[in-house]
């Protein structure tokens, strides 16, 4: 029997920024997996984390994502990836 081991070179989590919502504070976290940067949105405390984006060509591109994401969170008052924020975003677009 042949066994295959899958190994991912996973880096440490790096805090990219924080923001506040009506539900509480959240933090954007970056992590390098097999050489590619992944960004996640985690609550500070209990709550649902969300995958945000992956595959950045530069630190500047990552910085733009973080700034725009935090700005959108401020407009919506919620995590931009959450169902609540998607509903709010659709309501804003229709107005």
N, C-alpha and C positions, 0 to 999 in steps of 0.2 A: 504494500500500500504506500502510495506516494503522498506526502504531506506538503502542502504549499503554505508558506507563511507570508502574509501580507503585512508589510511594515510601512507605516507612514511616518515620515520625518515631521514631527509636530513641534512647533515652537511654543514658547510661553505666550500667554495672553498679555496684550498690551492695551491699556485704557487709552482710547482715542478722544473721548469727550463725554460729558454728562449733560443731561437736560431734565427739566421738570415737566410733569404732566399732571392732569387732574387726579390721576391714580397714584402718583408718587414719582420719585426720582428714578431715572434710567441711565444706563451707561452703554456707550458704544465700545466694543472690544474688537481688536484686531488679532488675528492669529495666522501664522504662516504654516501651511500644510503642504508638504511636498513642493516647497518653493513658491507656492502661490498664496497671496494674502486673501483671507476671508474676513468679512466684517459681520459681527453679530450685535444685536441689541438685547441687553439683559436688564431686568428690573433690579433695583437695589432692594433686596429682600425677596419676598415671595411674589410669584407671577410668572407669566410666560415669556420665554426668550424667543427671539425671531432671528432668522438668517436675513441679512440685508443685501450683501453684494460680494463678489469675488473677482479676482483677476485685474489688478491695477498695474499700469505700466510705469507709474512714478509716484513718489510721495506727494507731489503736487496734486495729482489726480485724486489720491486718497483724501487729501486735505479739502478739496472741493466737495467731495461726497459728504464728508463729515459736516462741513459748514452748511451745505444745502439741506442735509437731513435734519440737523438741529433747528434750522430756520423753519422748515416745514412742520416739525413737531411743535414749535412755538405757535404757529398759525392754527394748527389743529387742536392743540391742547391735549394731544394723545400721541402714543407711539405711532409713527407713520405706517408701520406694517400691520397694525392691529385692525380687526374688522370695524371697530368704532371709528377709527381715523379714516378708513376707506369710505365709510358712509358719509362722514363729515366732508371729505374731499369732493365726493360726488355732489353733495348739496351745494357746496361753494361754487363748483363748476356750472351748476344749473342756474345759479342766481345771476 
